[in-house]
Amino acid sequence: MRTATLALVALGLSACSGMTQQERNTAIGAGVGAIGGSILTGGSTAGTVGGAAVGGVIGHEIDKNKK
């Protein structure tokens, strides 16, 4: 299980190399939201997906108006 998790993390990080900062923020927000939603709901699918959606939106909006 640990090896699979580490492999997924490595693949996920390498996939971010061509992303803009806003796209990275969205992806990070979705990941953090998914983990938080999963923890708060005891691992339910709805909680994980909901957390990912909310986290993605928040991540997308971070630094959006800074320029």
Jmol script that loads the backbone (N, CA, C; Angstrom):
load data "model"
ATOM      1  N   MET A   1       0.825  -1.190   0.000  1.00  0.00           N
ATOM      2  CA  MET A   1       0.000   0.000   0.000  1.00  0.00           C
ATOM      3  C   MET A   1       0.872   1.257   0.000  1.00  0.00           C
ATOM      4  N   ARG A   2       1.912   1.274   0.810  1.00  0.00           N
ATOM      5  CA  ARG A   2       2.809   2.438   0.863  1.00  0.00           C
ATOM      6  C   ARG A   2       3.519   2.651  -0.469  1.00  0.00           C
ATOM      7  N   THR A   3       3.955   1.577  -1.082  1.00  0.00           N
ATOM      8  CA  THR A   3       4.655   1.690  -2.363  1.00  0.00           C
ATOM      9  C   THR A   3       3.731   2.268  -3.424  1.00  0.00           C
ATOM     10  N   ALA A   4       2.489   1.803  -3.445  1.00  0.00           N
ATOM     11  CA  ALA A   4       1.526   2.326  -4.417  1.00  0.00           C
ATOM     12  C   ALA A   4       1.250   3.798  -4.166  1.00  0.00           C
ATOM     13  N   THR A   5       1.125   4.188  -2.918  1.00  0.00           N
ATOM     14  CA  THR A   5       0.881   5.589  -2.580  1.00  0.00           C
ATOM     15  C   THR A   5       2.058   6.459  -3.002  1.00  0.00           C
ATOM     16  N   LEU A   6       3.268   6.017  -2.713  1.00  0.00           N
ATOM     17  CA  LEU A   6       4.449   6.785  -3.104  1.00  0.00           C
ATOM     18  C   LEU A   6       4.565   6.899  -4.621  1.00  0.00           C
ATOM     19  N   ALA A   7       4.225   5.827  -5.332  1.00  0.00           N
ATOM     20  CA  ALA A   7       4.262   5.866  -6.793  1.00  0.00           C
ATOM     21  C   ALA A   7       3.246   6.865  -7.335  1.00  0.00           C
ATOM     22  N   LEU A   8       2.050   6.878  -6.761  1.00  0.00           N
ATOM     23  CA  LEU A   8       1.027   7.837  -7.201  1.00  0.00           C
ATOM     24  C   LEU A   8       1.435   9.268  -6.909  1.00  0.00           C
ATOM     25  N   VAL A   9       2.043   9.498  -5.768  1.00  0.00           N
ATOM     26  CA  VAL A   9       2.508  10.846  -5.427  1.00  0.00           C
ATOM     27  C   VAL A   9       3.588  11.284  -6.410  1.00  0.00           C
ATOM     28  N   ALA A  10       4.525  10.413  -6.712  1.00  0.00           N
ATOM     29  CA  ALA A  10       5.594  10.751  -7.655  1.00  0.00           C
ATOM     30  C   ALA A  10       5.030  11.055  -9.041  1.00  0.00           C
ATOM     31  N   LEU A  11       4.089  10.252  -9.493  1.00  0.00           N
ATOM     32  CA  LEU A  11       3.474  10.499 -10.796  1.00  0.00           C
ATOM     33  C   LEU A  11       2.682  11.801 -10.787  1.00  0.00           C
ATOM     34  N   GLY A  12       1.990  12.045  -9.705  1.00  0.00           N
ATOM     35  CA  GLY A  12       1.216  13.281  -9.593  1.00  0.00           C
ATOM     36  C   GLY A  12       2.091  14.516  -9.620  1.00  0.00           C
ATOM     37  N   LEU A  13       3.217  14.469  -8.946  1.00  0.00           N
ATOM     38  CA  LEU A  13       4.120  15.619  -8.930  1.00  0.00           C
ATOM     39  C   LEU A  13       4.762  15.846 -10.288  1.00  0.00           C
ATOM     40  N   SER A  14       5.097  14.787 -10.985  1.00  0.00           N
ATOM     41  CA  SER A  14       5.701  14.959 -12.311  1.00  0.00           C
ATOM     42  C   SER A  14       4.688  15.489 -13.314  1.00  0.00           C
ATOM     43  N   ALA A  15       3.409  15.224 -13.109  1.00  0.00           N
ATOM     44  CA  ALA A  15       2.372  15.710 -14.011  1.00  0.00           C
ATOM     45  C   ALA A  15       2.160  17.207 -13.869  1.00  0.00           C
ATOM     46  N   CYS A  16       2.619  17.807 -12.787  1.00  0.00           N
ATOM     47  CA  CYS A  16       2.413  19.236 -12.532  1.00  0.00           C
ATOM     48  C   CYS A  16       3.464  20.117 -13.196  1.00  0.00           C
ATOM     49  N   SER A  17       4.434  19.550 -13.882  1.00  0.00           N
ATOM     50  CA  SER A  17       5.546  20.345 -14.399  1.00  0.00           C
ATOM     51  C   SER A  17       5.129  21.358 -15.458  1.00  0.00           C
ATOM     52  N   GLY A  18       4.101  21.084 -16.237  1.00  0.00           N
ATOM     53  CA  GLY A  18       3.689  22.010 -17.278  1.00  0.00           C
ATOM     54  C   GLY A  18       2.495  22.872 -16.915  1.00  0.00           C
ATOM     55  N   MET A  19       2.117  22.859 -15.658  1.00  0.00           N
ATOM     56  CA  MET A  19       0.925  23.594 -15.228  1.00  0.00           C
ATOM     57  C   MET A  19       1.257  25.045 -14.874  1.00  0.00           C
ATOM     58  N   THR A  20       0.246  25.904 -15.029  1.00  0.00           N
ATOM     59  CA  THR A  20       0.384  27.274 -14.547  1.00  0.00           C
ATOM     60  C   THR A  20       0.226  27.262 -13.025  1.00  0.00           C
ATOM     61  N   GLN A  21       0.533  28.382 -12.393  1.00  0.00           N
ATOM     62  CA  GLN A  21       0.399  28.467 -10.932  1.00  0.00           C
ATOM     63  C   GLN A  21      -1.055  28.261 -10.513  1.00  0.00           C
ATOM     64  N   GLN A  22      -1.992  28.822 -11.262  1.00  0.00           N
ATOM     65  CA  GLN A  22      -3.407  28.676 -10.918  1.00  0.00           C
ATOM     66  C   GLN A  22      -3.848  27.215 -11.042  1.00  0.00           C
ATOM     67  N   GLU A  23      -3.371  26.523 -12.063  1.00  0.00           N
ATOM     68  CA  GLU A  23      -3.704  25.105 -12.215  1.00  0.00           C
ATOM     69  C   GLU A  23      -3.116  24.282 -11.077  1.00  0.00           C
ATOM     70  N   ARG A  24      -1.900  24.612 -10.661  1.00  0.00           N
ATOM     71  CA  ARG A  24      -1.289  23.916  -9.514  1.00  0.00           C
ATOM     72  C   ARG A  24      -2.092  24.157  -8.244  1.00  0.00           C
ATOM     73  N   ASN A  25      -2.491  25.413  -8.028  1.00  0.00           N
ATOM     74  CA  ASN A  25      -3.285  25.727  -6.838  1.00  0.00           C
ATOM     75  C   ASN A  25      -4.593  24.945  -6.839  1.00  0.00           C
ATOM     76  N   THR A  26      -5.217  24.818  -7.995  1.00  0.00           N
ATOM     77  CA  THR A  26      -6.467  24.063  -8.110  1.00  0.00           C
ATOM     78  C   THR A  26      -6.236  22.597  -7.770  1.00  0.00           C
ATOM     79  N   ALA A  27      -5.179  22.020  -8.333  1.00  0.00           N
ATOM     80  CA  ALA A  27      -4.877  20.606  -8.080  1.00  0.00           C
ATOM     81  C   ALA A  27      -4.538  20.359  -6.609  1.00  0.00           C
ATOM     82  N   ILE A  28      -3.749  21.234  -6.036  1.00  0.00           N
ATOM     83  CA  ILE A  28      -3.384  21.086  -4.625  1.00  0.00           C
ATOM     84  C   ILE A  28      -4.618  21.233  -3.744  1.00  0.00           C
ATOM     85  N   GLY A  29      -5.445  22.222  -4.048  1.00  0.00           N
ATOM     86  CA  GLY A  29      -6.677  22.411  -3.279  1.00  0.00           C
ATOM     87  C   GLY A  29      -7.586  21.205  -3.356  1.00  0.00           C
ATOM     88  N   ALA A  30      -7.706  20.631  -4.545  1.00  0.00           N
ATOM     89  CA  ALA A  30      -8.546  19.442  -4.705  1.00  0.00           C
ATOM     90  C   ALA A  30      -7.988  18.263  -3.914  1.00  0.00           C
ATOM     91  N   GLY A  31      -6.686  18.103  -3.932  1.00  0.00           N
ATOM     92  CA  GLY A  31      -6.067  17.012  -3.178  1.00  0.00           C
ATOM     93  C   GLY A  31      -6.243  17.158  -1.687  1.00  0.00           C
ATOM     94  N   VAL A  32      -5.991  18.349  -1.197  1.00  0.00           N
ATOM     95  CA  VAL A  32      -6.144  18.612   0.242  1.00  0.00           C
ATOM     96  C   VAL A  32      -7.612  18.476   0.647  1.00  0.00           C
ATOM     97  N   GLY A  33      -8.499  18.998  -0.201  1.00  0.00           N
ATOM     98  CA  GLY A  33      -9.929  18.887   0.091  1.00  0.00           C
ATOM     99  C   GLY A  33     -10.405  17.443   0.121  1.00  0.00           C
ATOM    100  N   ALA A  34      -9.897  16.635  -0.801  1.00  0.00           N
ATOM    101  CA  ALA A  34     -10.280  15.221  -0.835  1.00  0.00           C
ATOM    102  C   ALA A  34      -9.830  14.501   0.436  1.00  0.00           C
ATOM    103  N   ILE A  35      -8.613  14.780   0.853  1.00  0.00           N
ATOM    104  CA  ILE A  35      -8.107  14.150   2.078  1.00  0.00           C
ATOM    105  C   ILE A  35      -8.922  14.616   3.287  1.00  0.00           C
ATOM    106  N   GLY A  36      -9.161  15.925   3.370  1.00  0.00           N
ATOM    107  CA  GLY A  36      -9.947  16.460   4.481  1.00  0.00           C
ATOM    108  C   GLY A  36     -11.362  15.916   4.496  1.00  0.00           C
ATOM    109  N   GLY A  37     -12.001  15.871   3.325  1.00  0.00           N
ATOM    110  CA  GLY A  37     -13.357  15.338   3.238  1.00  0.00           C
ATOM    111  C   GLY A  37     -13.418  13.870   3.619  1.00  0.00           C
ATOM    112  N   SER A  38     -12.423  13.130   3.218  1.00  0.00           N
ATOM    113  CA  SER A  38     -12.367  11.707   3.558  1.00  0.00           C
ATOM    114  C   SER A  38     -12.203  11.507   5.066  1.00  0.00           C
ATOM    115  N   ILE A  39     -11.330  12.296   5.662  1.00  0.00           N
ATOM    116  CA  ILE A  39     -11.097  12.170   7.103  1.00  0.00           C
ATOM    117  C   ILE A  39     -12.343  12.572   7.895  1.00  0.00           C
ATOM    118  N   LEU A  40     -12.945  13.690   7.505  1.00  0.00           N
ATOM    119  CA  LEU A  40     -14.097  14.196   8.250  1.00  0.00           C
ATOM    120  C   LEU A  40     -15.330  13.307   8.140  1.00  0.00           C
ATOM    121  N   THR A  41     -15.446  12.552   7.050  1.00  0.00           N
ATOM    122  CA  THR A  41     -16.633  11.713   6.856  1.00  0.00           C
ATOM    123  C   THR A  41     -16.347  10.229   7.042  1.00  0.00           C
ATOM    124  N   GLY A  42     -15.204   9.903   7.581  1.00  0.00           N
ATOM    125  CA  GLY A  42     -14.887   8.497   7.818  1.00  0.00           C
ATOM    126  C   GLY A  42     -14.623   7.708   6.555  1.00  0.00           C
ATOM    127  N   GLY A  43     -14.191   8.382   5.497  1.00  0.00           N
ATOM    128  CA  GLY A  43     -13.829   7.695   4.259  1.00  0.00           C
ATOM    129  C   GLY A  43     -14.965   7.526   3.266  1.00  0.00           C
ATOM    130  N   SER A  44     -16.053   8.238   3.456  1.00  0.00           N
ATOM    131  CA  SER A  44     -17.162   8.089   2.513  1.00  0.00           C
ATOM    132  C   SER A  44     -16.793   8.690   1.165  1.00  0.00           C
ATOM    133  N   THR A  45     -17.310   8.103   0.120  1.00  0.00           N
ATOM    134  CA  THR A  45     -17.040   8.586  -1.230  1.00  0.00           C
ATOM    135  C   THR A  45     -17.592   9.989  -1.428  1.00  0.00           C
ATOM    136  N   ALA A  46     -18.798  10.225  -0.952  1.00  0.00           N
ATOM    137  CA  ALA A  46     -19.413  11.546  -1.105  1.00  0.00           C
ATOM    138  C   ALA A  46     -18.591  12.618  -0.396  1.00  0.00           C
ATOM    139  N   GLY A  47     -18.086  12.319   0.783  1.00  0.00           N
ATOM    140  CA  GLY A  47     -17.269  13.277   1.522  1.00  0.00           C
ATOM    141  C   GLY A  47     -15.953  13.564   0.817  1.00  0.00           C
ATOM    142  N   THR A  48     -15.352  12.531   0.238  1.00  0.00           N
ATOM    143  CA  THR A  48     -14.093  12.695  -0.477  1.00  0.00           C
ATOM    144  C   THR A  48     -14.291  13.528  -1.736  1.00  0.00           C
ATOM    145  N   VAL A  49     -15.309  13.205  -2.512  1.00  0.00           N
ATOM    146  CA  VAL A  49     -15.588  13.943  -3.751  1.00  0.00           C
ATOM    147  C   VAL A  49     -16.004  15.378  -3.436  1.00  0.00           C
ATOM    148  N   GLY A  50     -16.848  15.544  -2.428  1.00  0.00           N
ATOM    149  CA  GLY A  50     -17.266  16.890  -2.031  1.00  0.00           C
ATOM    150  C   GLY A  50     -16.098  17.728  -1.560  1.00  0.00           C
ATOM    151  N   GLY A  51     -15.236  17.139  -0.769  1.00  0.00           N
ATOM    152  CA  GLY A  51     -14.043  17.851  -0.299  1.00  0.00           C
ATOM    153  C   GLY A  51     -13.123  18.240  -1.442  1.00  0.00           C
ATOM    154  N   ALA A  52     -12.975  17.341  -2.418  1.00  0.00           N
ATOM    155  CA  ALA A  52     -12.142  17.642  -3.585  1.00  0.00           C
ATOM    156  C   ALA A  52     -12.726  18.796  -4.390  1.00  0.00           C
ATOM    157  N   ALA A  53     -14.044  18.795  -4.549  1.00  0.00           N
ATOM    158  CA  ALA A  53     -14.692  19.866  -5.313  1.00  0.00           C
ATOM    159  C   ALA A  53     -14.517  21.215  -4.615  1.00  0.00           C
ATOM    160  N   VAL A  54     -14.787  21.241  -3.327  1.00  0.00           N
ATOM    161  CA  VAL A  54     -14.664  22.501  -2.581  1.00  0.00           C
ATOM    162  C   VAL A  54     -13.207  22.960  -2.548  1.00  0.00           C
ATOM    163  N   GLY A  55     -12.299  22.043  -2.293  1.00  0.00           N
ATOM    164  CA  GLY A  55     -10.877  22.396  -2.264  1.00  0.00           C
ATOM    165  C   GLY A  55     -10.368  22.883  -3.607  1.00  0.00           C
ATOM    166  N   GLY A  56     -10.840  22.270  -4.692  1.00  0.00           N
ATOM    167  CA  GLY A  56     -10.445  22.709  -6.027  1.00  0.00           C
ATOM    168  C   GLY A  56     -10.905  24.121  -6.326  1.00  0.00           C
ATOM    169  N   VAL A  57     -12.130  24.434  -5.938  1.00  0.00           N
ATOM    170  CA  VAL A  57     -12.659  25.788  -6.161  1.00  0.00           C
ATOM    171  C   VAL A  57     -11.857  26.803  -5.348  1.00  0.00           C
ATOM    172  N   ILE A  58     -11.596  26.488  -4.100  1.00  0.00           N
ATOM    173  CA  ILE A  58     -10.826  27.409  -3.249  1.00  0.00           C
ATOM    174  C   ILE A  58      -9.411  27.581  -3.812  1.00  0.00           C
ATOM    175  N   GLY A  59      -8.777  26.475  -4.204  1.00  0.00           N
ATOM    176  CA  GLY A  59      -7.439  26.559  -4.780  1.00  0.00           C
ATOM    177  C   GLY A  59      -7.411  27.368  -6.057  1.00  0.00           C
ATOM    178  N   HIS A  60      -8.452  27.250  -6.850  1.00  0.00           N
ATOM    179  CA  HIS A  60      -8.540  27.988  -8.111  1.00  0.00           C
ATOM    180  C   HIS A  60      -8.625  29.490  -7.863  1.00  0.00           C
ATOM    181  N   GLU A  61      -9.298  29.883  -6.801  1.00  0.00           N
ATOM    182  CA  GLU A  61      -9.510  31.295  -6.514  1.00  0.00           C
ATOM    183  C   GLU A  61      -8.331  31.970  -5.808  1.00  0.00           C
ATOM    184  N   ILE A  62      -7.411  31.193  -5.244  1.00  0.00           N
ATOM    185  CA  ILE A  62      -6.259  31.756  -4.542  1.00  0.00           C
ATOM    186  C   ILE A  62      -5.390  32.513  -5.536  1.00  0.00           C
ATOM    187  N   ASP A  63      -5.012  33.707  -5.196  1.00  0.00           N
ATOM    188  CA  ASP A  63      -4.140  34.571  -5.999  1.00  0.00           C
ATOM    189  C   ASP A  63      -4.722  34.908  -7.370  1.00  0.00           C
ATOM    190  N   LYS A  64      -5.993  34.666  -7.590  1.00  0.00           N
ATOM    191  CA  LYS A  64      -6.596  34.940  -8.890  1.00  0.00           C
ATOM    192  C   LYS A  64      -6.604  36.434  -9.207  1.00  0.00           C
ATOM    193  N   ASN A  65      -6.859  37.240  -8.212  1.00  0.00           N
ATOM    194  CA  ASN A  65      -6.973  38.681  -8.437  1.00  0.00           C
ATOM    195  C   ASN A  65      -5.663  39.443  -8.193  1.00  0.00           C
ATOM    196  N   LYS A  66      -4.602  38.725  -7.848  1.00  0.00           N
ATOM    197  CA  LYS A  66      -3.303  39.386  -7.642  1.00  0.00           C
ATOM    198  C   LYS A  66      -2.610  39.545  -8.976  1.00  0.00           C
ATOM    199  N   LYS A  67      -2.289  40.761  -9.325  1.00  0.00           N
ATOM    200  CA  LYS A  67      -1.490  41.006 -10.540  1.00  0.00           C
ATOM    201  C   LYS A  67      -1.081  42.424 -10.570  1.00  0.00           C
TER     202      LYS A  67
END
end "model"
wireframe off; spacefill off
backbone 0.3
color backbone group
